[in-house]
Amino acid sequence: MKQEKKKVAVVLSGCGVFDGTEIHEAVLSLLAVEEEGAIWHCFAPKMEQMHVIDHVTGEIVEEEKREVFTESARIARGSEKLSDLADYDPSEFDCLLFPGGFGGAKNLSDFAVKGADGHVLDCVQNAVRSTHALAKPIGFICITPASVGALTLGGDGVILTIGNDDETASAIERLGAKHQVCSVEDMVVDLDNKIVSTPAYMLGPNVKDVRTGIAKLVKQVLLMS
């Protein structure tokens, strides 16, 4: 009897490292999912992103506005494999992944502005909490262990990593989570809570280094699902 492929939900926050999803991390996550013989489907909130950043100058483009869902469709390659995060049903998936990028701290939450005093969107909170309640694994990449993971599950004492940045690690621990130092090529696994995290471009510096850590994370998340 042919075994059914595992299904992975991937949450995007726009398109572009400074105001949305980190594109390398998103693509490497999708690639790793397929390399493990699983299938993916993307989700994103339908909302206006915090602001638009000119990725050449690094400056805010004051007169421009963009939608998170529409921008996320650039990564998902259209709408066929992209759904509103408000419609996410954890019973339909084996695990949940959050690639990084500043969108994870600007759009999915306000961590970029408020740090440990921030909040996540209701649809993000619901996705994380409902998945966790079903004991299904969640993978957090780059800044999302702090901007999503700690803000939603910190009170449960989950173990997370963002690499070795002291300020961000301190914010994670203020929220009740435990931070563990980690290299870019590795991951941190919280077996009890089925949470896996990796620093990715919180450390970098190269695509191949980031790929190694993300591939390990995806493999581990799928093993626990």
Secondary structure, 3 states (H helix, E strand, C coil): CCCCCCEEEEECCCCCCCCCCCHHHHHHHHHHHHHCCCEEEEEECCCECCCCECCCCCCECCCCCCEHHHHHHHHHCCCCCEEEHHHCCHHHCCEEEECCCCHHHHCCECHHHHHHHCCECHHHHHHHHHHHHCCCCEEEECCHHHHHHHHHHHHHCCEECCCCCHHHHHHHHHCCCEECCCCCCCCEEECCCCEEEECHHHCCCCHHHHHHHHHHHHHHHHHHC
